[in-house]
Amino acid sequence: MTYILAEDAVGSVKRTIYARKGDEVKLVADYGNVAIVEDVNGVRFSTLRTNLKNQDESPNQTTKAPNQ
């Protein structure tokens, strides 16, 4: 399943930036509050589940108003 990152994914030790807010990632594994995700380049990293949003919840998508 594909998700959108709600916050930047930054490593805790070396402060490596794995992905930026708004990037699409694919869920690889889920361990309770922590998820292993993969970016479009195939790089895998961990992030909190709270940092993932479904694509349907993405603020970048525009919704059309129904005709009245």
C-alpha positions in Angstrom: 0.0 0.0 0.0 1.3 3.5 -0.8 1.3 6.3 1.7 2.4 9.9 1.9 4.9 11.1 4.6 3.4 13.7 7.0 6.9 14.7 8.2 10.5 14.4 7.1 12.1 11.0 7.8 15.4 11.7 9.5 17.8 9.2 11.0 18.3 9.5 14.8 22.1 8.9 14.9 23.6 10.5 11.8 20.6 12.8 11.0 20.4 11.4 7.5 17.4 12.6 5.6 15.7 9.5 4.1 12.6 11.3 2.7 10.9 14.6 2.8 7.4 15.5 3.8 4.9 14.7 1.0 7.0 12.0 -0.6 5.3 8.7 -1.6 6.4 5.6 0.2 5.4 1.9 0.0 4.7 0.0 3.2 7.0 -3.0 3.5 6.4 -4.1 7.1 4.3 -3.0 10.1 5.5 -3.5 13.7 2.8 -1.8 15.9 3.8 1.9 16.1 6.8 1.6 13.7 6.6 0.9 9.9 9.3 -0.1 7.5 8.7 1.8 4.2 10.4 2.0 0.8 10.8 5.1 -1.3 10.6 5.3 -5.1 14.4 4.7 -5.3 14.1 1.4 -3.3 15.7 2.8 -0.1 14.1 1.3 3.0 13.9 3.0 6.3 11.8 3.0 9.5 9.2 5.7 10.5 6.4 6.1 13.0 3.0 5.0 11.8 1.7 8.5 12.8 4.0 9.9 10.1 2.1 8.1 7.3 -1.1 9.3 5.6 -3.2 7.4 3.1 -3.1 9.0 -0.3 -6.8 9.8 0.0 -5.9 12.0 3.0 -3.2 13.9 1.1 -3.7 17.7 1.2 -2.2 18.0 -2.3 -5.2 16.3 -4.0 -8.0 18.6 -5.1 -11.6 17.6 -4.6 -14.3 18.8 -7.0 -17.4 20.3 -5.6 -20.6 18.5 -6.6 -22.8 20.4 -9.2 -25.7 22.1 -7.5 
